[in-house]
Amino acid sequence: MTAGHYKLLIVDDEMPARQRLERLLDEIPEWEVAGSCGTGAEALELVQRVKPAAVLLDIRMPGMSGIEAARHMAAMSAPPAVVFTTAYDHYAIEAFDAQAVGYLLKPVRVERLRQALRQAARLSAVQLRELAKAGPDDSPRRRIAARLGDQIRLIPLSDIMLFRADQKYVSVIHRNGEDLIDESLRELAEEFFEAFIRVHRSMLVNCAYIESLGKSADGSYFIEVRNYAEPLPVSRRQVGDVKRYLRAGMSKTPPRPV
């Protein structure tokens, strides 16, 4: 390897932790620190601009956790390798081990850092989903990542009116337009069950945008959705769940998918 050949980003909300990692990387000349930042959102911007080979990524950060940031990175056309840095206890570490995910325990030691970078591998979407379920960060994402060529667009969950399955992709209908994502409607329903309700086998609707439930002359049901021009069909299988949610005053968690 040539010194400075591999670009690396450091992401941690604590400046002393970033500085410590930079000092340790001075002892590993084949890796060049191409940038550092303190939030997940900044990390995504840097990754798209710098295109590093690897990212040292803290788990607990304000606004966007390291797990969520890594999931968005995984949506890129050429995602970097990710090594998480964490101070979690041994129960959470078991989750990392179970998914064969690279991680470093704080305080980081140079030999462990060298080894982790040597073994760094890109994370699959499946690994990241399972890791999030296992404990280190079990909260749903606050944004959805849509890939646009080499770039990604982050769509706030609060801007999304509905998800609609369309053959092998899912369309995300949001305030600023429509994008395609490579995720399954079933997984989205499981992750966002507190905010979205299934109204059809091919459609999830953001509960905050539902205005009313109606019935056509032929007996079929539909809902009116704020900021969406057309009424959306409600399947007979799902109409009971929608009615119960509306009767509850739209203030309770919608039924969890089964």
N, C-alpha and C positions, 0 to 999 in steps of 0.2 A: 504493500500500500504506500501511496505517496502522502507525505504530510499535508494536512489540510485538504485532502481529496474529498472527504465526505462532509456534507453540510448537515448541521444539527441545530435544532431550536430548543430553547429551555423555556418551559412554561410553568410558572409558580407564582401565586399571589403574594408571596413573601420575598422581599428583596434579598434578605440574608441567605435564603435558600438558593436563589438564583446565583448569587455571587459565589457561594460555596461550590456549586456545580461547575461554574466557569473555572474556578481555581483547580478543581480536580481534572477538568478536561485539558488543562495545560500540560498534564502528565500523559495525555493520550493523543499524540500529535497527528494521528491519522484522521481525527475528527476536528472539524472547524466549527466554532460557534458562530452561526450566521445571523443570530438574533435571539432576543429574549423578550418575554412579556409576562403580564400578570393576570390575564383573563382568557377564558376560552374563546370569546369572540375575537380578541386580538390575535390569538393563535391561528384561527382559521384564515384571517387576512394575511398573516405572515406566511403560512404554508402555501397559499395560492401564489404569493408573490415570489417567495424564495425557492420553493420546491425542494425542501430538505430531504435528505435520505432518511432521517430519523427525528423524532421529537421526544424529549424527556418531559413528561406531562404529569403535573400534580393532579390528584384526584379531587380534593376538596378546594373549590374556588368559588367565589361569589358570582352569582348570575348564571354561569354555565359550568357544570362540573366537568372534570376531566373525562369521565365516561361519555357524557353527551358530546363533548368536543371530538372525542375519538370516533364516535359514531358518524358525525358529520364528515370527518376526514376520510372515513371509509367509503363515503359516497363519491369521492373524487376519482378521476380517471386513473391517476397514478398516486395512490395514497402513500404517505410516509410510514415507515416502521414506527411503532409507538412503544415506549417503555414508560410505564406508570411509576411515579414516585409516591409513596404512601407511608403514613404512620399508623395504619390500621392494626388491630389486634389479630391474633392467630386465626380466629374464626373467619374473618374476611380474607386473610391470606390464603386459606383453603380454597376460596372461590377463584382466586387468581391461578392457583396451581391446577385446579380442576379444568380450567380452560386453556392451560398451557400458555398463559399470558405473561409477557415479560414485566417484571416489576422490581423496584428498588425500595428497600426499607430505609426510612430516615432514622438517624443521620446516614447519608450515603457514604460508602467507603470506595476508594479508587479502584481496588481490585474487583469489587462486585460491579462497579460501573463499567469497567473494561469488559468483563465477562458478559454483562447484559447487552452491551452494544454489539459485541461479537455475535451474540445469538439472536439479536433483534429480528423479528419477522413481522410482516404486515398482518393485521388482525382482520379476520373475516367478520361479516355482519352477524353471523350466527354466534361467534365467540362473544362479541360485544353485547348482544341481547341476553345471552345466558349469564354473562358476568353481571349485568345490571340487575337481573332477577335474583342473583345469589346473595346480594347483601351490600356490597360496597356503595352502590348508588341505585336504589330501587325505585326512585321517583321517575315518572314519565318525562319525556323530553318536553321542552317548552317551545321547540321549533322543529320544523321538518326541513330536511335538506333535499333540494331538487338539483340534479346535475345538469349543467348547461355547458356542454363541451368540456373544457378543462377547468371550468369554474363551478362553484356551487352557489345556489341561491337559498338563503335561510328564510323560511316562511314562519312567522310567529303563529303559534297554535291559535291564538285569539283572533287572527285574521282569516282563519280557514272556516268556510261555511260547510263544506262537505268533502268527503272522500268518495270517489266512484270507481269501482272496478271496471277495467276496460281490457279484456283479454288478459295478456300477461303483465300489464302495468296497471297502476292506480293513478287516476287523475286527482289532483288536489285543486279544488275550486276555492279561490280566496279573493280577498278584496281587490287585489291588483291583477287578477287574471287567472290563468290556469297553467299548471305544470304537471309533468308526469314523474312518478317516482317508481323505483323498482322495489316495492314492498307489498306484502300481501294484506288484503283487507282484514283477514282474520287476526293477524298480529297487531294491526292498528287498533282493532276493536278491543283486544285484550289490554293493550297498553293504555288506551285513552278512554276506558269505560266510564270514568267519572265525568267526562266532558262531552262525549259523543254517544249517540244512540243509533242502533241499526234500525233502519226503516224498510230496508229491502235487502235481499241477499247480496246485492251489488252496491249497496250505498250506506255510508255512515254520515250522520248529520250532527253538526255542532249544536248542542241543546240551546246554547245562548242565542242562536239565530232562528229557532222555531217560533213562528208567530201564531199558527192555528192549524187545526186538523179539520179537513172537510170530507164530504162524501158526494160522489158523483151520482148522476141519475141511474147509472148502471150498477150502483152498489159498491163501486171501488172507492178506496180511500186515497187521500192525498194530503200533503202538508204544504203550507205556505212558508217560505224561508226568506227572512229579511235580506235584502240586497241581491236576491236571486229572482230573475224575471218569471220563471216558469214554476208551476206547482210540481212537487215531486211525488211519485207514487209511493204508497205504503202497502206492503204486501199483507195479505190476510194473516199470515203467521206472526207478523210484527205489530199489527195494529193494536193488540191488547197491551203490549209494552208501552206504546206511544200514548194510548189513552190513560194508562195508570200514571205515567210521568206527568201528563198535562193536568190530570185531576189533583195531583200532589202540589199543584201550583208552580211547577217547573223549578222547585227549590230543592228537590232531593236528587241524590245520585241516580242516574238512569240504571235500568236493569243490567247486570253484568252479563256479557255474552257467555253462552254455554257451548 
